[in-house]
Amino acid sequence: MIVVDIYSDYIDDRLNYVCNYIFSDRLKVKYQLIENIDNFRYSSNSIKCYYGTENVDADLKIHCSHYFDDFNIDKDPEILKQLKFVNGTSEFDVFAAIFFLLARVEEYRDCPRDIHGRFNCENTLLFRKNLFEIPVIDFWIRSIKSQLEIKLNNTIINKEKYGFKSTLDIDQFYAYKNKPLYIQVGSLLRDIFLLKFGRIKDRYSKSDPYDNIDEILNWHLEIDIRPTLFILCASGGKYDNNIDPASKSFASKLKSIMHKCELAIHPSYDSNSDSILIRREKEILGNLTNSEIIRSRQHYLRMSFPYTYRALINAGIKEDYSMACHERIGFRAGTSRSFSWFDLEKNEVTELRIYPFSVMDVTLRNYMNLSPIDALQQSKVLIDSIKSCEGEFCLLWHNSSFYEREGWHDWKKTYLELLNYAKTN
């Protein structure tokens, strides 16, 4: 059995969180933190990892920057694209870098947000280092694994392999159908005023342009993928435009699709720090589908640290899929794989599991202004990066992102090619 002894002259919950993530969670090897240097020197365990500044003999040495014992949320750790070991010692403090990225330390700072209160991509250290589109943590852990294997003269079998999760946000079941009369009249008058005659024609068509979920699910079934759909169970708000969750049409639509996918809650716009509202919407979906709802993704990706994640925990959510930046594809937390959320203010690890996604349709078209062809190409480059480090690609699309009158001409082809490319190992 492989056991890694890790020496540090300063041990706290932050360091333990990082070591647990690297060694136990990702590499699937046991570890123990040791504060006594003699106990470390004379231990008979398989591997010795020294995290300090003295000249101590060890199999693996991690450069120590004293990040943890001198912790400050305004302090950026050093981050490099590649984790190299020179004479057995890492070139930078990778423990500090991983903690900083996973715990989202930079998001606790007082920095500008957009009109929806969202953290902006350009405020991330990874973006400033031109590393946002690389799952750096996944590559760093592979480097640690390789270094351990050299010392062990053996392969560490942690069973990580490339994976793909396909997810969809269902903000609205319908663009026009089954909406309240006052919304229909108001929207119609707006389209007349803006001379949007194509949309006026679509309002009276037999088929609704958003009513395509069954077709999307069939695309997935054809390539043996079971997607997760995040359902917005709110209506009437400025940004919450789904049909009434209490209506027969809402329940009917859910029942027609639930056997083809996994269902999760898409908490409404104003829910990002309101556990009561999240729980209420979660219970609506659970009652309609007679199932336990444990997964969520915030509407508009609105998150505020630590309040949103605390609200999700209080509402009974176990997995969250909101971790990405709205205006750029890539890796907000530096990894393609899931991790446990660390509550920085309480200084404790929680049971909430974070599942990052790295590509979203709205990001590609609306924020990055890419054509369907360029969007596909850039997404493939990112997927290739994930495949090369045996990570996990998570894709986010919307059922509304095929309506050509809203600018989505040719995006169906891009989506289908993305699904097939991501599915292939």
N, C-alpha and C positions, 0 to 999 in steps of 0.2 A: 504493500500500500504506500502511495506517495503522500508524504506529509511535508509541507513547507513551513519551516520555522522562519518567522519574520521578526527581526530585531528592530526596535525603535526606542530611543530614550524618552519619547513622548507618545503615549498611546491614549487616544480618545475615541469617541463614537464616530467621528468623521473618518478617521483612518481605518477603523474597523469596518465601516460601511464600504470603503473602497476595496479593501483586501477581500472582503466577502464577495463583492461583485466580481473581481478579477479571478480569484482562485476557486471559490466555491461555486458561484453562479455560472461563470463562463468556462473555466478550465476543468471544473468538476474534480478538483483535488482538495484535500484537507489542508488547513493551515492553522497556525497558532501564533499569536502575537506575544513576543517576549520582551520584557523591559530590563531583565538582568543579563548583563553581557556575559557573565560566566556560564549561566544556564544555556545561553545561546551557543557559546563556543563548544561546550561539551555535550550538547544534545546529539543523540544518535539517529535522528530522523533523516529522511532522504535528502532534503535540499535545504540549504541555508540562504536566506535572503536578508541582506544587511541594508537597513534604511537609516543611514546616519552620515556623519562627516569624518569619522576617524578611519585610519588605515587598518581595517579588520578583515581577516581572511573569510571569504564567503563564496558560495557558488554563483550568487546573483547579487549585484549591488545596484540599488536605486539611488540616484542622486537626491540628496535631501536639501530642500530649500528652506526648511523650518516653516513651511506654509501653515501647518496645522497648529503648532504651538504659538505661532504669531498670527493667528487667523484674523483677517480683515476683509469685509465684503467688497471693499474698494480696491483690493490688491489683485492684480491679474497674475496668474502663474505663467511660467514660460511654456509655450506650446510650439512644437515642431511637427512638420508633416510626418517624418519618419522617426521611429524610436530605434536608435542605434546604441550599441554597447561598445565602449572603448575600454579595452583592458578589463572587461567584465562589468563596467559601470555605465549606467544609462547616461545619455548626454543631457537629459533634463529630468525634472521631478515629475514622472509620469503619474504617481499617486495623486499629487496635488492637481495636475491637469484633469485627470478623470473625475475627481471629486467636484472640481469647479464646473465642469460641463454637465455632469449628471444632476447635481444638486441645483443647477440653474442659478448659481450665485449672482451672476450679473443682472438677473431679472429682479432682484431685491433692491437694486439701486434706483435712485431718482433720476430717470432719464426720459426723454420724450416718447410719447405713445402716439398712435394714429387716432383718427376721429372715433374709432370704436374702442379705444383704450388698449389696443394691442401692442405688444412689444415688437419693435421693428428689427428686421434682419441686420441692418447696418450697425446696430448697437452691439452685436455679438462679437466676441473676440475672434471666433472662427472666420467671420466675414472679413474682418479687418486683416486677418492673416491670409486671406484668399484660400481658406480651407473649408468653406461652408459646404461645398458639394462633395466632400470626401468623408466617409465614415471613419475618422481618424482613430477613434477608440478601438474599433474592431481591428484595425491594422496594428495598433500598439499591442493589443493583447496577443495577436498572432506572433509578434516579435518576442514577447515575454515567453510564450509557449515554446518558440524555437530555441530560445536561450536555455530554458529548462531541459529541453530534450537533448541538447548538446551535453549538458552536465550529467544527465541520467543515462546517456547513450541508449535511449529508448524513446518510443513514441507515446505521447500523451493522447489518449483516446477520449475526447470530450464530446464526440458525436454531434458537433455543430456542423450543419450543412446548409447550403443555400435554401431559403424558403421564400414563398410569395403569399401575401395576404391582399385580397382584393376587397375594397370597401366602397360603399356608396352612401352619400348623405341625401336623404329624401326630405328636402325642405318643403316641397309641395307635391302632393300626388297629382294635382291637375293645375294647368295654367289658367283655365277658364271655367271648366266644368265644376258644378256643385259648390261654387262660391256663393256667399250671401248676396242677396239682391243689391244691397247698397254698394258692395265692392264691384259687382259686375257693371252697374250703372256708372260709377265713378271712373272705372278703368276704360269703359267704352268712350266716355266723354273725353278722357285724356287722349285716347288714340285718335279720335276725330280731330281734336285740336292740333295734334302733332302730325296729322295727315298720314297715319300709319294704317293704310287701307288693307295691307296684307294681314295684319293682326286682326282687323275687324272681320275679315273674311274667315280667319281661323276660328274666331269665336263661335261661328255658326256651322262649323264643320262637324261631321259625325265623330271624328277622332280628335282627342285632345293632344297637343304636342308633348305634354309631360307624361301622358298616360302610356308609358313604354316599359314599365318595370318588368312585366312578364317577359317581354322580348329580351331585355338586358339579362335577366336570369337565365334564359334559354341559351344565350351566348356563352355563359359560364358553364352551364351543364354540358355543352358540347365539348368543352376542353377539361371537364372533370374538376371544376373549381366551385367551391361553395362560398359565396361572398358573404360579408356582413353588411347589413343595411342599418343605418342610423336614422331613426324615424323622429321627425319633429312632431311632438304631441302638444302643440300650442297653436292658437290662431288669434287674429284680431289685433296683434301688435304691429308696430311699424315695420319690424323686420321678421315677424313671425306670420307667414302667410299661408300656412297649410289650412286645409278644410277643418271644420270643427271636429275634434277627436270624439265628441259625443254623438256624432251623426252616424247614420246607418251606412253611408257610403265609405266612411273612414274604416269602420269595422269590417265591411265587406272587402275592401281592398287589402287590408292586413291578412284576412283569412285566405285570400287567393294567392298570396305570395309566401306565407310563412313556412310552408313545407319545403321551399326551394332554397332557403337561405337562413343565416343566423340573424336575429333581430337584436338591436341595441337602441338605447335612447339617445336622442340628439337634443340635449337640454336647450331651452329657449334662450333668446338673446339676453334677457335680464337675469338669467339664472346663475351667472358665473361666480357669485358668492352667496347664493341663497339655497341652503340645503333643503328647506321646506318646499320650495318650488321644484327643485330637482326631484325630490322624493315623490311629489304629487304627480309629476309628468311620468316618472318611472313606473308608478303604480297604475297609471292609466294604460300604458303599454303592456304591463304585466297582466293586468286583469283582462284586457282584450284578447291576449294571446295565451292566457293560462300558463304563463312561464315566468321564471325568475330572471329579471333583467340585471345583469352585473357589468355590462359594458356601456361606455358613453363616449361621445365626442361633442365638445362645446360648439354651439351654433356660432358662426362667424369666427371660430377658433378664439373666442374671448376667454382669456385666462388672466388671473391676477394672483401672483404668489404672495403668501401661501394660501390665500382665502378660497380659491376655486377648488383646489385639491382637498382641502379640509371639508368643504361643503360636499364634495363627491363622496368622501369617506363617510360623513355623517348621514348621507342619503343611502348608504349601502352599496355604492359602486365599488367594484373590485379592480376593474381595468379601464384605463382611459386612453383614448386614441387621438388626443388633440395636439400632441407634441410635434409641431412643425411651424415654420413661418409662412404667413399667408402670401408674401410677395416674392418668394424665392424658393425654388426647389433645392433640396439638400437636407442637412442634418442639424436641427436646432440644438440638440444635445450631444452631437458628435458621434452618435452611434445609430445603426440601423436596427439594433436589437432591443428588446424590452428590458426594463430595469425597475427596481423598487424606488418609490419616491422617498427622498430624504427631506423631512421638514426642517429647514435650516433654522428657523426661529426657535423651535422646540428642541433642536439638536437630537433628532431621533429618526430612525428609519420607520416607515409605515408599511402597511399591508397593501397599499394601492400600487398596482403595477402599471407602468407607463409603456405604451406601445407607440413608438414614433412612426410617422409616415413621411415619405420624402418627395412625393410628386402629387400635385393636385391640378385638376383641369383649369380652374379659375386662375391659378398662379401662372400657368403656361400662357394662357390667352390674354387675360386682363391685366396682369401685372408685369409679365416679362415680354408681352406683345409679340409672341412667337407665332409663326404660321403653323398649321398642322404638321407640315413636313419637318420644320425645324424643332418643333416641340417633341416629335417622335425621336429625332436624332439625339437631342440633348438628354432625353429621358433614357435612351438606350445606353449612353455613356455612363450615366449614373447607375443604371442597373448593372452594367458590366463591372463597375467598381465594387458594388455590393457582392456580386457573384465571386469576384476575385478574393474576397476576404471571408467568404462563406457566411455572409450576413443574411438579412431578411428584408426584402423589398415590400413595402406597403404602399398601395396606390389608393388615392381618393378621387372619386368621380361623382358627378351629380346626374340624376335622371333628366334634369333640365338642360344639360349640356349637349343636347343633340338637336335643339330647336333652331333651324337655319335662320329664321327671321330675327333671332336674337344674336346672330353672328357666329353660329356654330356649324357653318357649312364645311363639309369634309372632315369633321372631327370624329364622326363615327368610325371611319376607316382608321384614323390614328388610334382610337381607343381599342379597336379589335386587334390591331397589330401589337399594341402595347401588352394586351392580355396574353397573346401568344408568345411574345418575346420574353415576357416575365415568367411565364409558366415553364419555359424550357430551361433546364439546368445547364 
